[in-house]
């Protein structure tokens, strides 16, 4: 069997020593050589798995959902940061904006087009009410990080931002704001296998890797419904409005 490629996005922040330990464990459990490859962005995973369907990848939950929906890969294991509770995606607005009904014509700050909590989930949430974010907001800006988007709200450059619950501390340290919506909990990362990864390799991977600790992360067997949040919001967006989640050339997020 050809070497098994393990794709790890840079946003995972997995130290080299932990990646080496993970690769060695994979080699032992699957009985094949494993070749690790770091990616600059998890948004590249759909394109890679379209061409190479016999790889294993560490994917943010939203990307895993996209890969599963496109039938490019199957979720096998969850990867959660030890000691960290679940995150939610949060819409936070300056004082004076009382609810979602007040967002028309406002300025919104997103983290990145590749951020689940800072872009994709809040957009899905708004779409689930029949609202088109591209028509709702007067302007949309991207600030590349949760800290930067919080500072933009504090400076008055935007009226509302999307971030995650673990970032609320430095949001409220910088500005007087209110939470408009909490969407979550956001599912943890997922290890996926391309559709051409042999069944025996998949079984050995799940059997041998569940309950393994890698750096600050712990792997576990994936539970039924782990990715359901994305599907529920997406289906509801289709049900209540003419505009559903549009296809995008880069269909995945990935900043945490």
Long-range contacts (C-beta under 8 A, 24 or more apart in sequence): 1-32, 1-198, 1-201, 2-32, 2-54, 3-32, 3-33, 3-34, 3-35, 4-30, 4-32, 4-33, 4-34, 4-35, 4-54, 4-55, 4-56, 4-197, 4-201, 5-34, 5-35, 5-36, 5-37, 5-52, 5-54, 5-55, 5-56, 6-34, 6-35, 6-36, 6-37, 6-55, 6-56, 6-57, 6-58, 7-37, 7-39, 7-45, 7-48, 7-55, 7-56, 7-57, 7-58, 8-36, 8-37, 8-38, 8-39, 8-57, 8-58, 9-38, 9-39, 9-40, 9-41, 9-42, 9-44, 9-45, 9-58, 9-59, 9-60, 9-254, 10-38, 10-39, 10-40, 10-41, 11-41, 11-42, 11-60, 11-254, 11-255, 11-256, 12-58, 12-189, 14-58, 14-214, 14-215, 14-217, 15-215, 17-215, 18-214, 18-215, 18-217, 21-214, 22-212, 22-214, 25-208, 25-209, 25-212, 26-56, 26-205, 26-209, 28-208, 29-204, 29-205, 29-207, 29-208, 29-209, 30-201, 30-204, 30-205, 30-208, 31-204, 32-201, 41-114, 41-254, 42-114, 42-252, 42-253, 42-254, 43-113, 43-114, 43-250, 43-251, 43-252, 43-253, 43-254, 45-252, 46-70, 46-72, 46-251, 46-252, 49-73, 49-194, 52-194, 53-194, 53-195, 53-196, 53-197, 54-194, 54-196, 54-197, 55-194, 55-197, 56-191, 56-192, 56-193, 56-194, 56-197, 56-205, 57-191, 57-192, 57-194, 58-189, 58-190, 58-191, 59-189, 59-190, 59-191, 59-192, 60-116, 60-189, 60-190, 60-252, 60-253, 60-254, 60-256, 61-116, 61-186, 61-187, 61-188, 61-189, 61-190, 61-226, 61-227, 61-230, 62-116, 62-120, 62-121, 62-230, 62-252, 62-253, 62-254, 63-252, 63-253, 63-254, 64-189, 64-190, 64-192, 64-227, 65-227, 65-230, 65-231, 66-251, 66-252, 67-192, 68-192, 68-227, 70-251, 71-195, 72-194, 72-195, 73-192, 73-193, 73-194, 73-195, 74-192, 74-193, 74-195, 74-202, 75-190, 75-191, 75-192, 75-222, 75-226, 75-227, 76-190, 76-191, 76-192, 76-193, 76-202, 76-205, 76-206, 76-222, 77-190, 77-191, 77-205, 77-206, 77-209, 77-210, 77-219, 77-220, 77-221, 77-222, 78-187, 78-188, 78-189, 78-190, 78-191, 78-219, 78-220, 78-221, 78-222, 78-223, 78-226, 79-188, 79-189, 79-190, 79-191, 79-214, 79-217, 79-218, 79-219, 80-188, 80-189, 80-217, 80-218, 80-220, 81-188, 81-216, 81-217, 81-218, 82-213, 82-216, 82-217, 82-218, 84-166, 86-184, 86-185, 86-186, 86-188, 87-117, 87-164, 87-165, 87-166, 87-184, 87-185, 87-186, 87-256, 88-117, 88-164, 88-165, 88-182, 88-183, 88-184, 88-185, 88-186, 89-116, 89-117, 89-118, 89-121, 89-122, 89-125, 89-162, 89-163, 89-164, 89-165, 89-182, 89-183, 89-184, 89-186, 90-117, 90-162, 90-163, 90-164, 90-165, 90-167, 90-168, 90-179, 90-181, 90-182, 90-183, 91-122, 91-125, 91-160, 91-161, 91-162, 91-179, 91-180, 91-181, 91-183, 92-153, 92-160, 92-161, 92-162, 92-163, 92-168, 92-171, 92-177, 92-178, 92-179, 92-180, 93-159, 93-160, 93-161, 93-177, 93-178, 93-180, 94-153, 94-156, 94-159, 94-160, 94-175, 94-176, 94-177, 94-178, 95-176, 95-177, 95-178, 97-159, 97-160, 97-178, 97-180, 98-178, 99-180, 100-126, 100-129, 100-131, 100-180, 100-181, 103-136, 103-137, 103-159, 103-160, 103-180, 104-136, 105-137, 105-138, 106-136, 106-137, 106-138, 106-159, 106-160, 107-137, 107-138, 107-139, 107-140, 107-141, 107-157, 107-158, 107-159, 107-160, 108-133, 108-137, 108-139, 108-140, 108-141, 108-158, 108-159, 108-160, 108-161, 108-162, 109-141, 109-142, 109-143, 109-149, 109-152, 109-153, 109-157, 109-158, 109-160, 109-161, 109-162, 110-140, 110-141, 110-142, 110-143, 110-149, 110-161, 110-162, 111-142, 111-143, 111-144, 111-145, 111-146, 111-148, 111-149, 111-162, 111-163, 111-255, 112-142, 112-144, 112-253, 112-255, 113-142, 113-248, 113-250, 113-253, 114-250, 114-252, 114-253, 114-254, 114-255, 115-162, 115-253, 115-254, 115-255, 116-186, 116-253, 116-254, 116-255, 116-256, 117-162, 117-163, 117-164, 117-186, 117-256, 118-146, 118-149, 118-162, 118-163, 118-164, 118-253, 118-255, 119-162, 119-253, 120-253, 121-162, 121-183, 121-184, 121-186, 121-229, 121-230, 121-233, 122-162, 122-181, 122-183, 123-245, 124-230, 124-233, 124-234, 124-237, 124-245, 125-181, 125-183, 125-233, 127-233, 127-237, 127-241, 127-243, 127-244, 127-245, 128-233, 128-236, 128-237, 128-240, 129-240, 130-240, 130-241, 131-241, 132-241, 132-243, 145-255, 146-255, 150-174, 150-175, 153-177, 164-256, 183-229, 183-233, 184-229, 185-229, 186-229, 187-226, 187-227, 187-229, 187-230, 188-226, 189-217, 190-222, 190-226, 190-227, 191-219
